[in-house]
Amino acid sequence: MSAQFAMSAKPDTAPDAVFINDDERWDAVQRRDTHADGLFWYGVRTTGVYCRPSCPSRHALRKNVYFYTSQTEAEAAGLRACKRCKPDQDSLASQHAEAVARACRLIETAENLPSLTQLAAAAGLSRYYFHHVFKDITGVTPREYAAAHRAGRVRAELQRADNVTDALYQAGFGSSGRFYEKSTEMLGMKPKGYQRGGEGEAIRFGVGQCTLGAILVAATEQGVCSILLGDEPDELVRDLQDRFPKAQLIGADTRFEQWMAQVIGFVDHPAHGLALPLDIRGTAFQERVWQALRAIPPGSTASYADIAGRIGQPRAVRAVAQACAANKLAVAIPCHRVVRNDGALSGYRWGVERKRALLAREAENTE
């Protein structure tokens, strides 16, 4: 899958919320902070109802508001659930996440792509609203998600099947014509070449030095397919060779050297952004995670739980971490901006110290 990379997207992120006293809770209620939902509830003595912090109802006087740590506690105090924000039900964000997860499962298990109407019906939403919610959570449209999922199936089947024909039918393509129309876009090369470890395909690459050590940049006809960091240039080249054992690796030409200079410049000055075509190869789930990572601006971070929530699978925190570890495009897909819930740095494919340096540099560049 080829994608144009841009650093302009702004996520709806917020650090993990902690409300340690009633003043902070009241402030969250006044701001209708959705990040406070599920962390506490508030009751209004004069109306006898309890609400979630993001309730759109008109605010009560502070002297009439009490805070509770659970719905059970609020109901034990004799309060009933607000009919507007429905605090006794899952939050709207959770409902949307579950609806999108159901639609994703339907796409992944269907032989043919369900229509937008069918997907919206499965999610319990109107067609227009479902399309909006799906893209807001996953970062892609249902059709784009389906294409990414099918591309992942194609790659997996090409590794297992004895021939391309068997692979394309196992991946759900009804005809070879439809498959070959999209094969290069999905794989970055011809199907037979991908099945044979890149045999017959040319991959340009270059190795240089940046402030973080050795760096390797490689590209297919579709775009940059690898950005690797390390201590030893030879190790980076072996990594590329292992990924494409039968491809023809070609040294950098003038145009490619310009791409490499852009990548190195971006490592040193992340606020300048990076605009290069990318040849992104992963499963549908991985590509959803990587899409969410690209929405984190320089100077900001998100937790693995944040990313899991944004792609509509809040329980898939471990799978999100694995998708980050599988990333082969350092800095272009900024997995270094993902941290633990407490803000601490966790593992990084190219070393925690490089992760720390990248984050520190981004913080300086965006102040």
C-alpha positions in Angstrom: 0.0 0.0 0.0 1.5 3.3 -1.0 0.7 6.4 0.9 1.6 10.1 0.9 3.0 11.0 4.3 2.1 14.4 5.8 2.6 15.7 9.3 -0.4 18.1 9.4 -3.1 15.9 11.0 -4.1 16.8 14.6 -5.3 14.0 16.9 -7.9 14.4 19.6 -5.4 13.3 22.2 -5.2 14.1 25.9 -2.8 12.8 28.5 -4.2 10.1 30.8 -6.6 12.0 33.0 -6.3 11.9 36.8 -8.7 13.9 39.0 -7.4 13.9 42.6 -9.9 16.3 44.2 -13.3 17.8 43.8 -12.0 21.0 42.4 -10.4 19.2 39.5 -13.6 17.1 39.0 -15.7 20.2 38.9 -13.4 21.8 36.4 -13.8 18.7 34.2 -17.6 18.9 34.5 -17.6 22.5 33.4 -15.4 21.6 30.4 -17.6 18.6 29.7 -14.4 16.6 29.5 -15.0 13.3 27.7 -11.7 11.9 29.1 -13.2 12.1 32.6 -16.1 9.8 31.6 -15.9 6.5 33.5 -13.5 7.9 36.1 -16.2 9.6 38.2 -19.9 10.6 38.1 -21.6 13.6 39.6 -25.0 14.0 41.2 -27.3 17.0 41.5 -29.2 17.3 44.7 -31.9 19.5 43.4 -32.9 17.3 40.5 -32.1 13.9 42.0 -30.1 12.7 38.9 -26.6 11.7 38.3 -24.5 12.3 35.2 -21.3 11.5 33.4 -18.8 14.5 33.4 -19.4 15.2 29.7 -23.2 15.6 30.1 -24.5 18.3 27.7 -27.2 19.4 30.2 -27.1 22.9 31.7 -24.7 23.0 34.6 -26.1 23.0 38.1 -24.8 25.3 40.9 -21.6 24.0 42.4 -23.1 23.8 45.9 -25.7 21.3 44.7 -23.2 19.0 43.0 -21.7 15.8 44.6 -19.1 13.4 43.2 -19.2 9.6 43.1 -16.6 7.0 42.2 -19.1 4.6 40.7 -22.7 4.4 39.3 -23.5 2.1 42.2 -22.5 4.7 44.7 -24.6 7.3 43.0 -27.7 5.1 42.9 -27.2 4.1 46.5 -27.5 7.8 47.3 -31.0 7.7 45.8 -30.1 9.3 42.5 -31.5 8.2 39.1 -29.6 8.2 35.8 -29.8 11.3 33.6 -31.8 10.7 30.5 -29.5 12.9 28.3 -26.1 11.5 29.0 -27.3 8.0 30.1 -24.5 7.4 32.6 -25.8 3.9 33.4 -24.8 2.9 29.8 -21.5 2.7 28.0 -20.1 6.1 26.9 -20.9 7.2 23.4 -17.2 6.9 22.6 -17.2 3.3 23.8 -20.4 2.5 21.8 -18.8 4.0 18.7 -15.6 2.0 19.2 -17.6 -1.2 19.6 -19.7 -0.4 16.6 -16.6 0.1 14.4 -15.0 -3.0 15.8 -18.1 -5.0 14.7 -17.9 -3.5 11.2 -14.2 -4.3 11.0 -14.9 -7.9 11.9 -17.6 -8.1 9.3 -15.2 -6.7 6.6 -12.5 -9.2 7.7 -14.7 -12.3 7.6 -16.8 -11.5 4.5 -16.0 -13.1 1.1 -17.1 -9.9 -0.6 -16.9 -6.3 0.7 -20.2 -5.5 2.4 -21.9 -2.3 1.2 -21.8 0.8 3.3 -25.5 0.3 4.0 -24.8 -3.2 5.3 -21.9 -2.1 7.5 -23.9 0.9 8.9 -26.8 -1.5 9.7 -24.4 -3.8 11.6 -23.1 -0.9 13.5 -26.6 0.4 14.3 -25.9 3.8 12.7 -27.0 5.7 9.6 -24.9 5.4 6.5 -23.5 9.0 6.7 -22.9 9.0 10.4 -21.3 5.5 10.3 -18.9 6.6 7.6 -17.9 9.7 9.7 -17.4 7.7 12.9 -15.5 4.9 11.1 -13.0 7.3 9.6 -12.7 9.3 12.8 -11.8 6.2 14.8 -9.7 4.3 12.3 -8.3 7.1 10.2 -9.4 5.4 7.0 -12.7 4.9 5.2 -14.4 1.5 5.3 -13.3 0.9 1.7 -9.7 1.8 2.5 -9.8 -0.5 5.5 -11.1 -3.3 3.4 -8.4 -2.8 0.8 -5.7 -2.8 3.5 -7.1 -6.0 5.0 -7.2 -7.7 1.6 -3.6 -6.6 0.9 -2.6 -8.2 4.2 -4.4 -11.4 3.2 -2.7 -11.4 -0.2 0.8 -11.1 1.4 0.1 -13.9 3.8 -1.3 -16.2 1.1 1.6 -15.5 -1.2 3.9 -16.8 1.6 1.9 -20.0 2.0 0.5 -20.8 -1.5 2.4 -22.8 -4.1 1.4 -20.4 -6.9 -0.1 -16.9 -7.3 -3.4 -18.1 -8.6 -4.1 -20.1 -5.4 -3.1 -17.1 -3.3 -5.3 -14.6 -5.0 -8.4 -16.8 -4.6 -7.6 -17.6 -1.0 -7.3 -13.9 -0.4 -10.9 -13.4 -1.7 -10.4 -12.1 -5.2 -13.1 -13.4 -7.5 -11.0 -13.0 -10.7 -7.3 -12.7 -11.6 -8.0 -9.6 -13.5 -9.2 -7.6 -10.5 -6.2 -8.9 -8.5 -3.6 -7.9 -11.0 -5.1 -4.5 -11.4 -4.3 -3.8 -7.8 -1.4 -6.1 -7.1 1.5 -3.7 -7.5 -0.3 -1.1 -5.4 -0.8 -3.6 -2.6 2.5 -5.3 -2.7 4.9 -2.7 -4.0 6.0 -5.2 -6.7 4.6 -7.9 -8.9 3.0 -10.8 -7.1 5.5 -13.4 -8.3 8.4 -11.2 -7.2 6.9 -10.7 -3.8 6.3 -14.5 -3.4 9.9 -15.1 -4.3 11.3 -12.7 -1.8 11.5 -9.8 -4.2 13.0 -11.8 -7.0 13.3 -9.6 -10.1 12.5 -6.4 -8.3 14.8 -3.4 -7.9 15.1 -1.8 -4.5 17.2 1.3 -4.3 18.9 2.0 -0.9 21.5 4.1 0.7 23.3 4.0 4.0 24.5 7.1 5.8 25.0 8.7 9.2 22.7 10.9 11.2 22.8 12.2 14.7 21.3 8.9 16.0 23.9 6.7 14.3 23.8 4.7 11.1 20.6 5.1 8.9 19.4 3.0 6.0 16.7 4.3 3.6 15.3 1.9 0.9 12.6 2.4 -1.7 10.6 0.4 -4.3 8.8 1.9 -7.2 5.9 2.7 -4.9 7.9 4.6 -2.3 10.1 4.4 0.7 9.8 0.9 2.2 12.4 0.9 4.9 14.0 3.5 7.2 16.3 1.6 9.7 18.4 3.0 12.5 21.3 1.3 14.2 25.0 1.2 15.2 26.5 -0.8 12.4 25.7 0.0 8.7 26.3 -3.7 7.7 23.6 -4.9 10.1 21.1 -2.5 8.6 21.9 -3.8 5.1 21.6 -7.4 6.3 18.2 -6.5 7.7 17.1 -5.3 4.3 18.5 -8.4 2.6 16.6 -10.7 5.0 13.4 -8.9 4.2 13.9 -9.1 0.4 16.4 -12.0 0.0 16.1 -12.2 -3.8 15.6 -8.6 -4.8 18.1 -6.6 -6.7 19.5 -4.0 -4.3 20.8 -1.0 -6.1 22.9 1.8 -4.7 21.4 5.3 -4.4 21.2 7.6 -7.4 20.9 11.4 -7.4 17.1 11.4 -6.9 17.3 8.9 -4.1 20.0 10.8 -2.4 17.6 13.7 -2.2 15.1 11.5 -0.5 17.7 10.3 1.9 18.7 13.8 2.7 15.0 14.6 3.5 14.8 11.7 5.9 18.1 12.6 7.7 16.9 16.3 7.9 13.6 15.2 9.4 15.4 13.2 12.1 17.3 16.4 13.1 14.4 18.8 12.6 11.0 17.0 13.0 9.0 20.2 13.0 9.9 20.7 9.3 7.8 17.6 8.4 8.4 14.9 5.9 6.5 14.5 2.6 7.6 11.3 0.8 5.6 8.5 -0.9 5.7 5.5 1.4 5.4 1.8 0.5 3.6 0.6 3.6 3.3 -3.2 4.1 1.5 -4.7 7.0 -1.7 -6.4 8.0 -4.9 -4.5 8.1 -4.6 -4.1 11.9 -1.0 -2.9 11.6 -1.9 -0.3 9.0 -4.7 1.0 11.2 -2.2 1.4 14.1 0.4 3.0 11.8 -2.3 5.4 10.5 -3.0 6.4 14.1 0.7 6.9 14.8 1.1 9.3 11.9 -1.6 11.5 13.4 0.5 12.2 16.5 2.2 15.5 15.9 5.9 16.2 16.8 6.3 17.1 20.4 3.3 15.0 21.5 3.0 11.5 22.7 0.2 8.9 23.1 -0.1 5.7 25.2 -0.6 2.3 23.7 -4.1 2.4 25.3 -4.8 5.7 23.5 -3.9 4.2 20.2 -6.0 1.1 20.8 -9.0 3.3 21.7 -8.5 5.4 18.5 -8.6 2.4 16.2 -11.8 1.1 17.9 -10.2 -1.8 19.7 -9.6 -0.6 23.3 -8.6 -4.0 24.6 -5.9 -4.6 21.9 -3.2 -2.8 23.8 -0.7 -5.7 23.4 -1.4 -6.0 19.7 -0.8 -2.3 19.3 2.6 -2.7 20.9 3.4 -5.5 18.6 2.3 -3.4 15.6 4.7 -0.7 16.8 7.5 -3.2 17.0 6.8 -4.4 13.5 7.3 -1.0 12.0 10.1 -0.8 9.4 9.8 2.9 8.8 11.5 4.7 11.6 10.4 8.4 12.1 8.1 8.3 9.1 5.7 6.1 11.1 6.5 7.7 14.5 6.2 4.7 16.9 8.7 6.5 19.1 5.8 8.8 20.1 4.0 6.0 21.9 4.7 5.6 25.6 3.3 3.7 28.6 0.2 5.0 30.4 2.4 6.5 33.1 4.4 8.4 30.5 7.5 6.2 30.9 9.4 5.1 27.8 9.0 1.4 26.8 10.8 -0.7 24.3 11.8 0.7 20.9 12.9 -1.3 17.9 16.0 0.9 17.5 16.8 1.4 21.1 15.2 3.3 24.0 18.0 5.9 24.0 17.2 6.8 20.4 13.6 7.1 21.4 14.4 9.4 24.2 16.6 11.5 21.9 13.9 11.8 19.3 11.3 12.9 21.8 13.7 15.4 23.4 14.6 16.8 20.0 10.9 17.1 19.0 10.1 18.9 22.2 12.9 21.4 21.6 11.9 21.9 17.9 8.2 22.5 18.8 8.6 24.9 21.7 
